[in-house]
Amino acid sequence: MLSFYLAGINNQNFLMRDRETGSWWQQITGKSVYGPLRGAALELAPSDELSYGIWKAESPDGQVLAAVVRDQKEYDSKWEAEVAKLPVVISFPGTELKSRDVVVGLEVSGQARAYPQDTILKQSPIQDHLGGSPILVVAGSDGKSVRAFVSRIDGSDLEFFRKSDTSDFVLVDSASASGWNFKGCAVSGPATGKCLTPLPAIKDYWFDWRNYHRDTSVYRH
């Protein structure tokens, strides 16, 4: 087991250093770029970037990490807005996206794809195939939160549709007409109790995702 701390910033993306070997690691890829463990990679785990409302609804007993009072004056509540004004240190002219377009990046079986956030919010749910797997990308009822799953249950690929006659988030699969929630779990119908496999989805600026995923494609529909 390794323990990490912030070591520096590179391309507006922080670098971590582990205390055990002194190796340096990229935040965006989880790969070691310097030191004894150079070339090694951490296993990416599914993680969420949710609005507080959705998180609280799903985890009513969850706890919120409080600010450290003695350091509170050091926090910058406008950090993201201020950073967005800075010029990017690397760009990719000629690509279809602008440097600071926000994307949700997926990597499956060695294949990477960027899904523009605006496209996800307009088209959700998105059905796609990546790395030989059927992919489902969905936006929550808040119009902000995004999750991705492998849309396969018991060896069968599923197609999903958003149920339109309710204000709640409900997806319906074409195979059994079961109802699925934003956590990727069936809550009604024959598939009740089954859950889709979540995928690590990284919300990032296009220039940063493209820099670390040189062979990435961009979702088009």
N, C-alpha and C positions, 0 to 999 in steps of 0.2 A: 504494500500500500504506500502511495506517495502523498505527501502533503504539499500544497502549493501556496505561493504568495505572489502578489503583483510585482513584476520586475521592471516593466517599462511599457512603452506604447510604440507600436510600429504600424504605419498606414492607418491610424485611428482605430487600431485593434490591439487590445492589450496582450502582452506577453507574460506568461507565468513561468516561475522557476520552482523546481521542486527542492525541498530541503535535504532530501536524502542523497541525491547525486549532483545537484547543482545544474542539471540540464534545463534548457529553455524550451518552452512549449507555446505554440500558437493557440489562442483562444478559439478562433473560428474553425480550425481543423482538428484540434486535439493532437497535433503531431509535434514531436520534438525536433527542433531545428538546430540545436547546438548542445554540445556536451556529451557525456558518456552514453546517453540514451538516444542520441541523434538517429532519426529514421523510425523510431518507435512511434506508435499511435495509441492514444487512449480510445476505449470503446465508447462511441456516442450513445447516450441514453435519451429516450423520448423526454422532452421537456415542453412546458407550456408557457406562452406569454399571453395571459388572459386579462380581461378587464376585471376589476374587483367584483363587480356584480355577478358575473358568471362564476368566478372562483368561489364566492361566498355561497351561491346557490348550490354548487356541487359539494362544497365542503363546509357545511354550516358550523361545524365544531373546530374548524381550522383556526390557527393563531397567526397573527400578523407580527412580523419582526419590527420591533420598535427601534426608533433612532437612538443612537448613543448620545445621551444628553450633552455630555462634555464636548462632543465633536459636532453637534448639530449645526453650529454656526459655520462649519467648514463645508457643509453640503451645498450643492449648487442646483437649485430646483429648475433652472433654465439651461442646464448643461446641453441637452440635446438640441435645443433651438439655437444655441450659440455655436455649437460644433457644425451644425448644418450650414452655417454661413461661411465656413472656412473652405478654401479651395482644396480639392482632393489632391493627394500627392501622386496618384497614378490614375490614368483614365484610359478608356478604350474607344477612341473615336471611330465612327463607322459602324458601331453596333447599334441595334435597334432601340436600346434603352439608354436613358440618361444616367449619368454617374450616380446621382443620388435618388434614383427611382428605388422604391422599397420593394424587395422581392422576398418570397419564401422559398428557400432553397432545399431541395431534397437530393439525396444520394442513395441509390439502391443498386447493389451488386456492381459497384464501380462506375455507374452512370449517374451523371449529375444533371439536374434541370432546375431552372429558375422560373417561378410562377409569380408574375407581377401582382402585387397586392391588390391593385385596383381591379385587375381582371378577376381575381378570386372573389372579391366582394360583389362584382357584377354578375358573375356566372355561377356562383356556388349553388349546388355541389358540382365540382369538376371531376370528371372521370378520365383517367389517363392510363398509360402503360409506361413503365420505366424499369429498366433492368430486368425485364422478363416478368414483372409483377403488375397486377392491376392496382391502380392507385386512386384513392378518393381524397380530394382536398376540399375542405368545407370551411365556411365562415360561420361564426356563431350568430345568435339572434341579436347581439349587440352591434353587429356590423364592423367589428374590430378584430376579435379573436379568431385565430385560424388553427386548424388541426389537420393532420394527414394520417391516412391509414392504408394498409393493404386491404383492398376490398375483396377478400376471399374468405369463405367459411367452409370448413370441412372439405377442402379441395375444390370447391366450386366458386367461380368468379361471380360477383354480384354487381348489379347495376342499381343505382340509387336515384331517387327523385325527392325533391323537397315537397312536403305536404303543405298545400297552399291555403287550406281552410282553417288554419289555426295560427295564433300569434306566437305559440311556443315553437321551439326548434324540434321538428320531427322529420326524419327521413324515412322513406318507405322503399324496401327493396322489391325488385321486379319478380323475384323467384317465389317469395312466400307472402308478400304484402305485410311483412312484419314492420313494426315501428321502431326506429333507432334514435337514440339521443346523441347529443354533441360529444359524449364520451366514447362514441363508437360502439355502444352496447344496445342490444335489442331489448325493448321494454314492453313490447306487446306482440302478439302473433306467435306462430310456430317456432320462431327463432329466439324467443324470450330467454334471457340469461346468457346468450352468446355475445362475444365481443370481438370486434375487429382488432388486428394487430396494429398498434400505433407506430408511426414512423418519426424519427428525429426530424423536425422541421425548423430550419434556421431562418429567422427573420433578419434581413441584412440589407445594406445598400448594394445596388447592382455592382458598383466598381469593386467593392470588397469581395463579394461572392465570386465575381468573374476572375479576380486576381488569384484566388486560391483554388479555382476550379476551371482551369484553362480550356477544358473540353466540354464545358457545360452547354446545354441547349437552353432555349427559352420556350416556354409553353405558348402555343398559338392555337387559336380556335376561330 
